[in-house]
């Protein structure tokens, strides 16, 4: 039976949110979703392109709805992006490891968002031998995958 983390990747459409002016855009997550044939939109209010694809400044600017969102933004922005996801009607949110805050968790709880947190998205998306695959193997051994 797949874990809650694994079922997150069964949706058809995603937004990946980053803020390049403050930390590198999550290209591995974005690229992993594209390689897995998912519809994926990059949201970055501080960049015009990611991997030669146009970015969007917000959920409102997307050409269509998404099923889920991966947030890989600075911690101080996490709560606001969780609220923006809720306002856009997105109910499935992945917070990249070490970006959760008590305020973000409370906002998710108050708005009915199904939140996944505490681990790295890339270990679920990129197959083959890599540091992320090793991370995934260790997490499986610890029954935290």
N, CA, C and O atoms as CSV, one atom per row, in Angstrom:
chain,resi,resn,atom,element,x,y,z
A,1,UNK,N,N,0.848,-1.184,0.000
A,1,UNK,CA,C,0.000,0.000,0.000
A,1,UNK,C,C,0.893,1.247,0.000
A,1,UNK,O,O,1.794,1.360,0.832
A,2,UNK,N,N,0.653,2.172,-0.917
A,2,UNK,CA,C,1.487,3.374,-0.992
A,2,UNK,C,C,1.309,4.259,0.245
A,2,UNK,O,O,0.227,4.330,0.827
A,3,UNK,N,N,2.386,4.924,0.628
A,3,UNK,CA,C,2.330,5.858,1.747
A,3,UNK,C,C,1.626,7.143,1.323
A,3,UNK,O,O,1.379,7.371,0.139
A,4,UNK,N,N,1.311,7.966,2.298
A,4,UNK,CA,C,0.697,9.256,2.017
A,4,UNK,C,C,1.620,10.112,1.151
A,4,UNK,O,O,1.153,10.854,0.286
A,5,UNK,N,N,2.918,10.009,1.382
A,5,UNK,CA,C,3.884,10.741,0.551
A,5,UNK,C,C,3.824,10.254,-0.900
A,5,UNK,O,O,3.828,11.061,-1.829
A,6,UNK,N,N,3.769,8.947,-1.087
A,6,UNK,CA,C,3.747,8.384,-2.447
A,6,UNK,C,C,2.472,8.755,-3.199
A,6,UNK,O,O,2.521,9.027,-4.399
A,7,UNK,N,N,1.333,8.767,-2.509
A,7,UNK,CA,C,0.077,9.074,-3.198
A,7,UNK,C,C,0.026,10.522,-3.679
A,7,UNK,O,O,-0.743,10.843,-4.585
A,8,UNK,N,N,0.828,11.394,-3.090
A,8,UNK,CA,C,0.870,12.781,-3.533
A,8,UNK,C,C,1.243,12.891,-5.011
A,8,UNK,O,O,0.799,13.812,-5.696
A,9,UNK,N,N,2.046,11.967,-5.496
A,9,UNK,CA,C,2.567,12.023,-6.869
A,9,UNK,C,C,1.645,11.357,-7.887
A,9,UNK,O,O,2.025,11.198,-9.047
A,10,UNK,N,N,0.442,10.964,-7.472
A,10,UNK,CA,C,-0.502,10.326,-8.374
A,10,UNK,C,C,-1.448,11.320,-9.060
A,10,UNK,O,O,-2.270,10.918,-9.883
A,11,UNK,N,N,-1.342,12.583,-8.735
A,11,UNK,CA,C,-2.185,13.591,-9.378
A,11,UNK,C,C,-1.705,13.845,-10.801
A,11,UNK,O,O,-0.622,13.407,-11.190
A,12,UNK,N,N,-2.515,14.552,-11.564
A,12,UNK,CA,C,-2.179,14.838,-12.961
A,12,UNK,C,C,-1.519,16.202,-13.156
A,12,UNK,O,O,-0.706,16.370,-14.064
A,13,UNK,N,N,-1.863,17.181,-12.307
A,13,UNK,CA,C,-1.332,18.531,-12.524
A,13,UNK,C,C,-0.802,19.131,-11.221
A,13,UNK,O,O,-1.364,18.937,-10.143
A,14,UNK,N,N,0.301,19.866,-11.366
A,14,UNK,CA,C,1.015,20.426,-10.215
A,14,UNK,C,C,1.485,21.838,-10.512
A,14,UNK,O,O,1.694,22.215,-11.665
A,15,UNK,N,N,1.645,22.603,-9.454
A,15,UNK,CA,C,2.418,23.842,-9.496
A,15,UNK,C,C,3.626,23.610,-8.597
A,15,UNK,O,O,3.514,22.987,-7.540
A,16,UNK,N,N,4.761,24.105,-9.016
A,16,UNK,CA,C,5.966,24.079,-8.185
A,16,UNK,C,C,6.308,25.537,-7.917
A,16,UNK,O,O,6.534,26.314,-8.845
A,17,UNK,N,N,6.343,25.903,-6.629
A,17,UNK,CA,C,6.550,27.293,-6.250
A,17,UNK,C,C,7.938,27.477,-5.664
A,17,UNK,O,O,8.335,26.783,-4.728
A,18,UNK,N,N,8.659,28.419,-6.230
A,18,UNK,CA,C,9.961,28.811,-5.715
A,18,UNK,C,C,10.074,30.324,-5.702
A,18,UNK,O,O,9.170,31.033,-6.146
A,19,UNK,N,N,11.191,30.808,-5.189
A,19,UNK,CA,C,11.452,32.245,-5.167
A,19,UNK,C,C,12.932,32.442,-5.444
A,19,UNK,O,O,13.742,32.548,-4.523
A,20,UNK,N,N,13.272,32.490,-6.721
A,20,UNK,CA,C,14.662,32.508,-7.173
A,20,UNK,C,C,15.479,33.675,-6.631
A,20,UNK,O,O,16.699,33.563,-6.509
A,21,UNK,N,N,14.848,34.770,-6.310
A,21,UNK,CA,C,15.586,35.917,-5.789
A,21,UNK,C,C,16.152,35.625,-4.398
A,21,UNK,O,O,17.090,36.288,-3.954
A,22,UNK,N,N,15.581,34.633,-3.716
A,22,UNK,CA,C,16.011,34.338,-2.346
A,22,UNK,C,C,16.683,32.983,-2.183
A,22,UNK,O,O,17.509,32.802,-1.288
A,23,UNK,N,N,16.333,32.029,-3.046
A,23,UNK,CA,C,16.968,30.707,-3.028
A,23,UNK,C,C,16.743,30.063,-4.390
A,23,UNK,O,O,15.787,30.415,-5.082
A,24,UNK,N,N,17.596,29.133,-4.787
A,24,UNK,CA,C,17.460,28.545,-6.129
A,24,UNK,C,C,16.080,27.916,-6.343
A,24,UNK,O,O,15.515,27.299,-5.440
A,25,UNK,N,N,15.551,28.087,-7.561
A,25,UNK,CA,C,14.270,27.476,-7.904
A,25,UNK,C,C,14.420,25.953,-7.828
A,25,UNK,O,O,15.473,25.422,-8.183
A,26,UNK,N,N,13.382,25.245,-7.371
A,26,UNK,CA,C,13.436,23.777,-7.247
A,26,UNK,C,C,13.382,23.065,-8.601
A,26,UNK,O,O,12.382,22.435,-8.946
A,27,UNK,N,N,14.453,23.176,-9.346
A,27,UNK,CA,C,14.527,22.613,-10.698
A,27,UNK,C,C,14.436,21.089,-10.705
A,27,UNK,O,O,13.866,20.511,-11.630
A,28,UNK,N,N,14.984,20.435,-9.692
A,28,UNK,CA,C,14.925,18.963,-9.676
A,28,UNK,C,C,13.483,18.478,-9.508
A,28,UNK,O,O,13.071,17.511,-10.147
A,29,UNK,N,N,12.730,19.148,-8.656
A,29,UNK,CA,C,11.319,18.797,-8.485
A,29,UNK,C,C,10.541,19.089,-9.766
A,29,UNK,O,O,9.772,18.253,-10.239
A,30,UNK,N,N,10.746,20.266,-10.313
A,30,UNK,CA,C,10.059,20.665,-11.545
A,30,UNK,C,C,10.388,19.703,-12.690
A,30,UNK,O,O,9.491,19.231,-13.389
A,31,UNK,N,N,11.665,19.422,-12.874
A,31,UNK,CA,C,12.085,18.517,-13.942
A,31,UNK,C,C,11.599,17.096,-13.724
A,31,UNK,O,O,11.237,16.411,-14.682
A,32,UNK,N,N,11.585,16.642,-12.474
A,32,UNK,CA,C,11.097,15.302,-12.167
A,32,UNK,C,C,9.631,15.134,-12.528
A,32,UNK,O,O,9.232,14.102,-13.069
A,33,UNK,N,N,8.838,16.137,-12.232
A,33,UNK,CA,C,7.419,16.079,-12.599
A,33,UNK,C,C,7.242,16.065,-14.112
A,33,UNK,O,O,6.408,15.328,-14.638
A,34,UNK,N,N,8.027,16.879,-14.809
A,34,UNK,CA,C,7.945,16.891,-16.273
A,34,UNK,C,C,8.342,15.524,-16.850
A,34,UNK,O,O,7.676,15.016,-17.751
A,35,UNK,N,N,9.413,14.937,-16.338
A,35,UNK,CA,C,9.846,13.612,-16.829
A,35,UNK,C,C,8.803,12.537,-16.550
A,35,UNK,O,O,8.706,11.556,-17.287
A,36,UNK,N,N,8.025,12.721,-15.487
A,36,UNK,CA,C,6.972,11.771,-15.151
A,36,UNK,C,C,5.656,12.094,-15.860
A,36,UNK,O,O,4.597,11.585,-15.493
A,37,UNK,N,N,5.743,12.953,-16.884
A,37,UNK,CA,C,4.611,13.265,-17.762
A,37,UNK,C,C,3.440,13.932,-17.033
A,37,UNK,O,O,2.281,13.737,-17.399
A,38,UNK,N,N,3.746,14.705,-16.020
A,38,UNK,CA,C,2.713,15.464,-15.318
A,38,UNK,C,C,2.602,16.847,-15.935
A,38,UNK,O,O,3.573,17.375,-16.477
A,39,UNK,N,N,1.423,17.426,-15.850
A,39,UNK,CA,C,1.261,18.829,-16.227
A,39,UNK,C,C,1.791,19.626,-15.042
A,39,UNK,O,O,1.310,19.476,-13.919
A,40,UNK,N,N,2.780,20.468,-15.296
A,40,UNK,CA,C,3.405,21.195,-14.188
A,40,UNK,C,C,3.675,22.631,-14.593
A,40,UNK,O,O,4.153,22.907,-15.694
A,41,UNK,N,N,3.362,23.537,-13.686
A,41,UNK,CA,C,3.548,24.962,-13.915
A,41,UNK,C,C,4.528,25.516,-12.888
A,41,UNK,O,O,4.355,25.291,-11.690
A,42,UNK,N,N,5.547,26.231,-13.333
A,42,UNK,CA,C,6.457,26.870,-12.384
A,42,UNK,C,C,5.904,28.227,-11.936
A,42,UNK,O,O,5.534,29.066,-12.757
A,43,UNK,N,N,5.859,28.417,-10.635
A,43,UNK,CA,C,5.469,29.715,-10.084
A,43,UNK,C,C,6.699,30.302,-9.398
A,43,UNK,O,O,7.283,29.689,-8.505
A,44,UNK,N,N,7.073,31.484,-9.829
A,44,UNK,CA,C,8.212,32.184,-9.237
A,44,UNK,C,C,8.003,33.672,-9.476
A,44,UNK,O,O,8.139,34.139,-10.607
A,45,UNK,N,N,7.675,34.418,-8.433
A,45,UNK,CA,C,7.402,35.846,-8.624
A,45,UNK,C,C,8.647,36.664,-8.986
A,45,UNK,O,O,8.538,37.850,-9.297
A,46,UNK,N,N,9.829,36.035,-8.948
A,46,UNK,CA,C,11.053,36.797,-9.213
A,46,UNK,C,C,11.811,36.347,-10.455
A,46,UNK,O,O,12.938,36.788,-10.681
A,47,UNK,N,N,11.207,35.474,-11.265
A,47,UNK,CA,C,11.882,35.007,-12.482
A,47,UNK,C,C,10.874,34.940,-13.624
A,47,UNK,O,O,9.680,34.732,-13.409
A,48,UNK,N,N,11.376,35.120,-14.836
A,48,UNK,CA,C,10.475,35.061,-15.988
A,48,UNK,C,C,10.469,33.689,-16.646
A,48,UNK,O,O,9.504,33.336,-17.324
A,49,UNK,N,N,11.540,32.902,-16.456
A,49,UNK,CA,C,11.588,31.549,-17.010
A,49,UNK,C,C,12.274,30.594,-16.036
A,49,UNK,O,O,13.073,30.994,-15.189
A,50,UNK,N,N,11.932,29.325,-16.192
A,50,UNK,CA,C,12.594,28.220,-15.506
A,50,UNK,C,C,12.749,27.119,-16.542
A,50,UNK,O,O,11.765,26.697,-17.149
A,51,UNK,N,N,13.956,26.655,-16.750
A,51,UNK,CA,C,14.205,25.599,-17.736
A,51,UNK,C,C,13.624,25.968,-19.104
A,51,UNK,O,O,13.087,25.112,-19.807
A,52,UNK,N,N,13.731,27.215,-19.465
A,52,UNK,CA,C,13.205,27.749,-20.727
A,52,UNK,C,C,11.681,27.772,-20.818
A,52,UNK,O,O,11.129,28.027,-21.889
A,53,UNK,N,N,11.004,27.508,-19.714
A,53,UNK,CA,C,9.543,27.592,-19.666
A,53,UNK,C,C,9.150,28.898,-18.979
A,53,UNK,O,O,9.818,29.315,-18.033
A,54,UNK,N,N,8.089,29.547,-19.431
A,54,UNK,CA,C,7.662,30.776,-18.755
A,54,UNK,C,C,7.154,30.477,-17.348
A,54,UNK,O,O,6.502,29.458,-17.120
A,55,UNK,N,N,7.452,31.359,-16.420
A,55,UNK,CA,C,6.951,31.206,-15.059
A,55,UNK,C,C,5.690,32.048,-14.877
A,55,UNK,O,O,5.364,32.908,-15.695
A,56,UNK,N,N,5.008,31.776,-13.798
A,56,UNK,CA,C,3.813,32.511,-13.424
A,56,UNK,C,C,4.077,33.136,-12.055
A,56,UNK,O,O,4.822,32.583,-11.247
A,57,UNK,N,N,3.469,34.276,-11.806
A,57,UNK,CA,C,3.723,34.994,-10.559
A,57,UNK,C,C,2.863,34.501,-9.404
A,57,UNK,O,O,3.198,34.716,-8.239
A,58,UNK,N,N,1.749,33.837,-9.725
A,58,UNK,CA,C,0.809,33.430,-8.678
A,58,UNK,C,C,-0.087,32.307,-9.197
A,58,UNK,O,O,-0.061,31.975,-10.382
A,59,UNK,N,N,-0.866,31.738,-8.309
A,59,UNK,CA,C,-1.831,30.715,-8.712
A,59,UNK,C,C,-2.880,31.306,-9.654
A,59,UNK,O,O,-3.325,30.636,-10.586
A,60,UNK,N,N,-3.273,32.556,-9.414
A,60,UNK,CA,C,-4.281,33.213,-10.251
A,60,UNK,C,C,-3.834,33.359,-11.698
A,60,UNK,O,O,-4.670,33.420,-12.600
A,61,UNK,N,N,-2.530,33.416,-11.929
A,61,UNK,CA,C,-2.000,33.616,-13.274
A,61,UNK,C,C,-1.894,32.316,-14.079
A,61,UNK,O,O,-1.626,32.357,-15.280
A,62,UNK,N,N,-2.101,31.168,-13.432
A,62,UNK,CA,C,-1.984,29.882,-14.131
A,62,UNK,C,C,-3.068,29.749,-15.200
A,62,UNK,O,O,-4.163,30.288,-15.038
A,63,UNK,N,N,-2.776,29.042,-16.286
A,63,UNK,CA,C,-3.769,28.876,-17.347
A,63,UNK,C,C,-4.909,27.934,-16.980
A,63,UNK,O,O,-5.912,27.876,-17.692
A,64,UNK,N,N,-4.776,27.207,-15.899
A,64,UNK,CA,C,-5.826,26.289,-15.467
A,64,UNK,C,C,-5.584,25.850,-14.037
A,64,UNK,O,O,-4.554,26.180,-13.450
A,65,UNK,N,N,-6.525,25.108,-13.473
A,65,UNK,CA,C,-6.366,24.651,-12.090
A,65,UNK,C,C,-5.307,23.550,-11.977
A,65,UNK,O,O,-4.976,22.885,-12.959
A,66,UNK,N,N,-4.795,23.376,-10.784
A,66,UNK,CA,C,-3.861,22.285,-10.503
A,66,UNK,C,C,-4.406,21.451,-9.347
A,66,UNK,O,O,-5.161,21.937,-8.505
A,67,UNK,N,N,-4.004,20.187,-9.332
A,67,UNK,CA,C,-4.447,19.271,-8.280
A,67,UNK,C,C,-3.641,19.417,-7.004
A,67,UNK,O,O,-4.150,19.183,-5.908
A,68,UNK,N,N,-2.364,19.811,-7.151
A,68,UNK,CA,C,-1.469,19.841,-6.001
A,68,UNK,C,C,-0.358,20.855,-6.234
A,68,UNK,O,O,-0.111,21.285,-7.361
A,69,UNK,N,N,0.304,21.224,-5.146
A,69,UNK,CA,C,1.407,22.187,-5.232
A,69,UNK,C,C,2.558,21.739,-4.342
A,69,UNK,O,O,2.357,21.222,-3.243
A,70,UNK,N,N,3.768,21.953,-4.849
A,70,UNK,CA,C,4.985,21.736,-4.076
A,70,UNK,C,C,5.546,23.108,-3.755
A,70,UNK,O,O,5.822,23.898,-4.658
A,71,UNK,N,N,5.715,23.394,-2.465
A,71,UNK,CA,C,6.264,24.668,-2.028
A,71,UNK,C,C,7.709,24.481,-1.599
A,71,UNK,O,O,7.994,23.760,-0.642
A,72,UNK,N,N,8.609,25.127,-2.303
A,72,UNK,CA,C,10.027,25.127,-1.934
A,72,UNK,C,C,10.482,26.578,-1.894
A,72,UNK,O,O,11.297,27.024,-2.701
A,73,UNK,N,N,9.930,27.294,-0.929
A,73,UNK,CA,C,10.195,28.716,-0.757
A,73,UNK,C,C,10.893,28.934,0.583
A,73,UNK,O,O,10.910,28.031,1.420
A,74,UNK,N,N,11.465,30.110,0.799
A,74,UNK,CA,C,12.048,30.393,2.111
A,74,UNK,C,C,11.003,30.242,3.221
A,74,UNK,O,O,9.826,30.536,3.015
A,75,UNK,N,N,11.436,29.787,4.386
A,75,UNK,CA,C,10.512,29.533,5.504
A,75,UNK,C,C,9.605,30.717,5.804
A,75,UNK,O,O,8.428,30.541,6.120
A,76,UNK,N,N,10.150,31.915,5.705
A,76,UNK,CA,C,9.350,33.092,6.063
A,76,UNK,C,C,8.196,33.333,5.086
A,76,UNK,O,O,7.313,34.143,5.368
A,77,UNK,N,N,8.191,32.645,3.950
A,77,UNK,CA,C,7.113,32.783,2.971
A,77,UNK,C,C,6.132,31.611,2.980
A,77,UNK,O,O,5.090,31.672,2.328
A,78,UNK,N,N,6.452,30.559,3.704
A,78,UNK,CA,C,5.658,29.328,3.631
A,78,UNK,C,C,4.202,29.542,4.019
A,78,UNK,O,O,3.307,29.108,3.294
A,79,UNK,N,N,3.945,30.200,5.143
A,79,UNK,CA,C,2.565,30.387,5.585
A,79,UNK,C,C,1.743,31.130,4.542
A,79,UNK,O,O,0.604,30.759,4.262
A,80,UNK,N,N,2.319,32.175,3.969
A,80,UNK,CA,C,1.587,32.955,2.963
A,80,UNK,C,C,1.254,32.102,1.735
A,80,UNK,O,O,0.161,32.213,1.180
A,81,UNK,N,N,2.191,31.258,1.313
A,81,UNK,CA,C,1.928,30.409,0.140
A,81,UNK,C,C,0.905,29.316,0.448
A,81,UNK,O,O,0.124,28.936,-0.424
A,82,UNK,N,N,0.905,28.810,1.676
A,82,UNK,CA,C,-0.130,27.839,2.065
A,82,UNK,C,C,-1.498,28.518,1.994
A,82,UNK,O,O,-2.459,27.927,1.501
A,83,UNK,N,N,-1.588,29.751,2.482
A,83,UNK,CA,C,-2.855,30.487,2.413
A,83,UNK,C,C,-3.252,30.751,0.962
A,83,UNK,O,O,-4.423,30.618,0.606
A,84,UNK,N,N,-2.286,31.124,0.125
A,84,UNK,CA,C,-2.586,31.364,-1.292
A,84,UNK,C,C,-3.083,30.089,-1.974
A,84,UNK,O,O,-3.976,30.144,-2.820
A,85,UNK,N,N,-2.507,28.943,-1.609
A,85,UNK,CA,C,-2.978,27.666,-2.161
A,85,UNK,C,C,-4.423,27.415,-1.738
A,85,UNK,O,O,-5.255,27.018,-2.554
A,86,UNK,N,N,-4.715,27.647,-0.463
A,86,UNK,CA,C,-6.083,27.464,0.027
A,86,UNK,C,C,-7.044,28.390,-0.709
A,86,UNK,O,O,-8.129,27.974,-1.115
A,87,UNK,N,N,-6.643,29.644,-0.878
A,87,UNK,CA,C,-7.495,30.609,-1.574
A,87,UNK,C,C,-7.754,30.196,-3.028
A,87,UNK,O,O,-8.799,30.516,-3.594
A,88,UNK,N,N,-6.796,29.486,-3.620
A,88,UNK,CA,C,-6.942,29.012,-5.006
A,88,UNK,C,C,-7.689,27.687,-5.090
A,88,UNK,O,O,-7.900,27.160,-6.182
A,89,UNK,N,N,-8.089,27.148,-3.941
A,89,UNK,CA,C,-8.844,25.897,-3.936
A,89,UNK,C,C,-7.979,24.649,-4.011
A,89,UNK,O,O,-8.497,23.559,-4.251
A,90,UNK,N,N,-6.686,24.785,-3.814
A,90,UNK,CA,C,-5.773,23.636,-3.856
A,90,UNK,C,C,-5.775,22.972,-2.490
A,90,UNK,O,O,-5.532,23.631,-1.479
A,91,UNK,N,N,-6.044,21.688,-2.451
A,91,UNK,CA,C,-6.175,20.967,-1.181
A,91,UNK,C,C,-5.008,20.046,-0.864
A,91,UNK,O,O,-4.968,19.463,0.219
A,92,UNK,N,N,-4.055,19.899,-1.782
A,92,UNK,CA,C,-2.909,19.013,-1.559
A,92,UNK,C,C,-1.626,19.817,-1.706
A,92,UNK,O,O,-1.310,20.319,-2.785
A,93,UNK,N,N,-0.886,19.931,-0.597
A,93,UNK,CA,C,0.317,20.757,-0.564
A,93,UNK,C,C,1.470,19.958,0.027
A,93,UNK,O,O,1.331,19.281,1.046
A,94,UNK,N,N,2.610,20.058,-0.647
A,94,UNK,CA,C,3.852,19.460,-0.168
A,94,UNK,C,C,4.772,20.597,0.261
A,94,UNK,O,O,5.095,21.478,-0.535
A,95,UNK,N,N,5.192,20.571,1.527
A,95,UNK,CA,C,6.174,21.538,2.016
A,95,UNK,C,C,7.532,20.866,2.004
A,95,UNK,O,O,7.727,19.824,2.630
A,96,UNK,N,N,8.468,21.467,1.287
A,96,UNK,CA,C,9.814,20.899,1.241
A,96,UNK,C,C,10.395,20.840,2.644
A,96,UNK,O,O,10.085,21.673,3.496
A,97,UNK,N,N,11.242,19.846,2.869
A,97,UNK,CA,C,11.818,19.641,4.198
A,97,UNK,C,C,12.449,20.923,4.739
A,97,UNK,O,O,13.099,21.681,4.020
A,98,UNK,N,N,12.230,21.127,6.022
A,98,UNK,CA,C,12.766,22.272,6.766
A,98,UNK,C,C,12.187,23.616,6.352
A,98,UNK,O,O,12.788,24.655,6.626
A,99,UNK,N,N,11.032,23.615,5.698
A,99,UNK,CA,C,10.393,24.888,5.369
A,99,UNK,C,C,9.070,25.077,6.104
A,99,UNK,O,O,8.428,26.117,5.954
A,100,UNK,N,N,8.654,24.093,6.894
A,100,UNK,CA,C,7.395,24.233,7.617
A,100,UNK,C,C,7.588,25.145,8.834
A,100,UNK,O,O,8.669,25.229,9.416
A,101,UNK,N,N,6.505,25.815,9.186
A,101,UNK,CA,C,6.476,26.676,10.362
A,101,UNK,C,C,5.181,26.384,11.108
A,101,UNK,O,O,4.231,25.875,10.513
A,102,UNK,N,N,5.127,26.694,12.398
A,102,UNK,CA,C,3.860,26.504,13.122
A,102,UNK,C,C,2.704,27.253,12.469
A,102,UNK,O,O,1.577,26.758,12.442
A,103,UNK,N,N,2.977,28.438,11.948
A,103,UNK,CA,C,1.928,29.238,11.306
A,103,UNK,C,C,1.444,28.573,10.019
A,103,UNK,O,O,0.245,28.570,9.736
A,104,UNK,N,N,2.355,28.017,9.248
A,104,UNK,CA,C,1.969,27.326,8.012
A,104,UNK,C,C,1.138,26.088,8.330
A,104,UNK,O,O,0.143,25.817,7.658
A,105,UNK,N,N,1.539,25.345,9.344
A,105,UNK,CA,C,0.794,24.149,9.734
A,105,UNK,C,C,-0.599,24.517,10.226
A,105,UNK,O,O,-1.572,23.836,9.902
A,106,UNK,N,N,-0.700,25.588,11.007
A,106,UNK,CA,C,-2.002,26.035,11.499
A,106,UNK,C,C,-2.895,26.484,10.342
A,106,UNK,O,O,-4.085,26.169,10.318
A,107,UNK,N,N,-2.329,27.209,9.394
A,107,UNK,CA,C,-3.100,27.661,8.230
A,107,UNK,C,C,-3.613,26.471,7.427
A,107,UNK,O,O,-4.767,26.457,6.999
A,108,UNK,N,N,-2.757,25.475,7.224
A,108,UNK,CA,C,-3.181,24.274,6.494
A,108,UNK,C,C,-4.319,23.586,7.233
A,108,UNK,O,O,-5.305,23.184,6.615
A,109,UNK,N,N,-4.195,23.452,8.522
A,109,UNK,CA,C,-5.228,22.798,9.326
A,109,UNK,C,C,-6.548,23.584,9.269
A,109,UNK,O,O,-7.618,22.995,9.117
A,110,UNK,N,N,-6.465,24.889,9.390
A,110,UNK,CA,C,-7.664,25.735,9.394
A,110,UNK,C,C,-8.378,25.740,8.045
A,110,UNK,O,O,-9.595,25.917,7.989
A,111,UNK,N,N,-7.637,25.548,6.969
A,111,UNK,CA,C,-8.222,25.640,5.624
A,111,UNK,C,C,-8.495,24.276,4.989
A,111,UNK,O,O,-8.934,24.209,3.841
A,112,UNK,N,N,-8.244,23.202,5.713
A,112,UNK,CA,C,-8.548,21.863,5.208
A,112,UNK,C,C,-7.575,21.342,4.173
A,112,UNK,O,O,-7.925,20.479,3.368
A,113,UNK,N,N,-6.362,21.855,4.185
A,113,UNK,CA,C,-5.348,21.389,3.245
A,113,UNK,C,C,-4.744,20.086,3.742
A,113,UNK,O,O,-4.420,19.946,4.921
A,114,UNK,N,N,-4.596,19.135,2.828
A,114,UNK,CA,C,-3.885,17.877,3.116
A,114,UNK,C,C,-2.406,18.161,2.881
A,114,UNK,O,O,-1.961,18.308,1.742
A,115,UNK,N,N,-1.658,18.235,3.966
A,115,UNK,CA,C,-0.273,18.678,3.931
A,115,UNK,C,C,0.686,17.503,4.078
A,115,UNK,O,O,0.506,16.643,4.940
A,116,UNK,N,N,1.704,17.478,3.226
A,116,UNK,CA,C,2.814,16.548,3.379
A,116,UNK,C,C,4.042,17.399,3.672
A,116,UNK,O,O,4.272,18.409,3.007
A,117,UNK,N,N,4.831,16.995,4.665
A,117,UNK,CA,C,5.974,17.805,5.075
A,117,UNK,C,C,7.073,16.920,5.637
A,117,UNK,O,O,6.874,15.736,5.909
A,118,UNK,N,N,8.232,17.528,5.800
A,118,UNK,CA,C,9.308,16.867,6.523
A,118,UNK,C,C,10.238,16.012,5.684
A,118,UNK,O,O,11.127,15.359,6.231
A,119,UNK,N,N,10.059,15.998,4.376
A,119,UNK,CA,C,10.947,15.182,3.553
A,119,UNK,C,C,11.135,15.842,2.190
A,119,UNK,O,O,10.493,16.843,1.871
A,120,UNK,N,N,12.016,15.267,1.409
A,120,UNK,CA,C,12.400,15.825,0.111
A,120,UNK,C,C,11.558,15.217,-1.011
A,120,UNK,O,O,11.436,13.997,-1.126
A,121,UNK,N,N,10.991,16.078,-1.821
A,121,UNK,CA,C,10.166,15.623,-2.943
A,121,UNK,C,C,10.971,14.859,-3.989
A,121,UNK,O,O,10.459,13.932,-4.616
A,122,UNK,N,N,12.214,15.244,-4.174
A,122,UNK,CA,C,12.998,14.714,-5.294
A,122,UNK,C,C,13.222,13.210,-5.172
A,122,UNK,O,O,13.333,12.523,-6.187
A,123,UNK,N,N,13.289,12.691,-3.957
A,123,UNK,CA,C,13.538,11.247,-3.831
A,123,UNK,C,C,12.362,10.414,-4.344
A,123,UNK,O,O,12.516,9.213,-4.570
A,124,UNK,N,N,11.209,11.020,-4.530
A,124,UNK,CA,C,10.047,10.325,-5.082
A,124,UNK,C,C,9.944,10.478,-6.591
A,124,UNK,O,O,9.240,9.711,-7.248
A,125,UNK,N,N,10.631,11.452,-7.138
A,125,UNK,CA,C,10.453,11.806,-8.550
A,125,UNK,C,C,11.547,11.321,-9.483
A,125,UNK,O,O,11.274,11.014,-10.644
A,126,UNK,N,N,12.754,11.247,-9.010
A,126,UNK,CA,C,13.894,10.946,-9.872
A,126,UNK,C,C,14.375,9.528,-9.627
A,126,UNK,O,O,14.877,9.205,-8.551
A,127,UNK,N,N,14.217,8.696,-10.627
A,127,UNK,CA,C,14.618,7.297,-10.542
A,127,UNK,C,C,16.091,7.140,-10.900
A,127,UNK,O,O,16.690,8.038,-11.490
A,128,UNK,N,N,16.660,6.020,-10.547
A,128,UNK,CA,C,18.059,5.763,-10.853
A,128,UNK,C,C,18.923,6.085,-9.649
A,128,UNK,O,O,18.432,6.564,-8.627
A,129,UNK,N,N,20.197,5.820,-9.777
A,129,UNK,CA,C,21.118,6.033,-8.670
A,129,UNK,C,C,21.488,7.511,-8.571
A,129,UNK,O,O,21.955,8.118,-9.535
A,130,UNK,N,N,21.269,8.066,-7.399
A,130,UNK,CA,C,21.609,9.454,-7.123
A,130,UNK,C,C,21.605,9.631,-5.608
A,130,UNK,O,O,21.151,8.739,-4.891
A,131,UNK,N,N,22.098,10.758,-5.106
A,131,UNK,CA,C,21.987,11.006,-3.662
A,131,UNK,C,C,20.536,10.960,-3.187
A,131,UNK,O,O,20.258,10.552,-2.060
A,132,UNK,N,N,19.615,11.381,-4.051
A,132,UNK,CA,C,18.204,11.365,-3.671
A,132,UNK,C,C,17.676,9.928,-3.572
A,132,UNK,O,O,16.839,9.631,-2.720
A,133,UNK,N,N,18.159,9.049,-4.432
A,133,UNK,CA,C,17.764,7.644,-4.359
A,133,UNK,C,C,18.290,7.014,-3.071
A,133,UNK,O,O,17.594,6.222,-2.435
A,134,UNK,N,N,19.499,7.360,-2.693
A,134,UNK,CA,C,20.064,6.862,-1.429
A,134,UNK,C,C,19.229,7.371,-0.262
A,134,UNK,O,O,18.928,6.625,0.669
A,135,UNK,N,N,18.859,8.647,-0.320
A,135,UNK,CA,C,17.992,9.220,0.711
A,135,UNK,C,C,16.679,8.442,0.794
A,135,UNK,O,O,16.215,8.111,1.885
A,136,UNK,N,N,16.087,8.154,-0.353
A,136,UNK,CA,C,14.840,7.386,-0.379
A,136,UNK,C,C,15.012,5.997,0.201
A,136,UNK,O,O,14.146,5.521,0.935
A,137,UNK,N,N,16.125,5.335,-0.118
A,137,UNK,CA,C,16.400,3.999,0.412
A,137,UNK,C,C,16.486,4.033,1.935
A,137,UNK,O,O,15.929,3.172,2.616
A,138,UNK,N,N,17.183,5.025,2.458
A,138,UNK,CA,C,17.307,5.154,3.916
A,138,UNK,C,C,15.944,5.411,4.541
A,138,UNK,O,O,15.615,4.830,5.575
A,139,UNK,N,N,15.152,6.272,3.924
A,139,UNK,CA,C,13.819,6.559,4.456
A,139,UNK,C,C,12.928,5.312,4.434
A,139,UNK,O,O,12.120,5.111,5.340
A,140,UNK,N,N,13.074,4.485,3.408
A,140,UNK,CA,C,12.320,3.223,3.366
A,140,UNK,C,C,12.737,2.319,4.499
A,140,UNK,O,O,11.888,1.707,5.147
A,141,UNK,N,N,14.034,2.223,4.753
A,141,UNK,CA,C,14.508,1.394,5.857
A,141,UNK,C,C,13.961,1.863,7.188
A,141,UNK,O,O,13.652,1.055,8.064
A,142,UNK,N,N,13.842,3.175,7.338
A,142,UNK,CA,C,13.333,3.758,8.581
A,142,UNK,C,C,11.813,3.790,8.631
A,142,UNK,O,O,11.223,4.253,9.607
A,143,UNK,N,N,11.180,3.291,7.561
A,143,UNK,CA,C,9.702,3.285,7.428
A,143,UNK,C,C,9.126,4.699,7.500
A,143,UNK,O,O,8.089,4.937,8.120
A,144,UNK,N,N,9.827,5.628,6.848
A,144,UNK,CA,C,9.380,7.026,6.800
A,144,UNK,C,C,9.207,7.477,5.354
A,144,UNK,O,O,9.156,8.679,5.097
A,145,UNK,N,N,9.116,6.558,4.410
A,145,UNK,CA,C,9.024,6.893,2.992
A,145,UNK,C,C,7.621,7.181,2.618
A,145,UNK,O,O,7.341,7.484,1.458
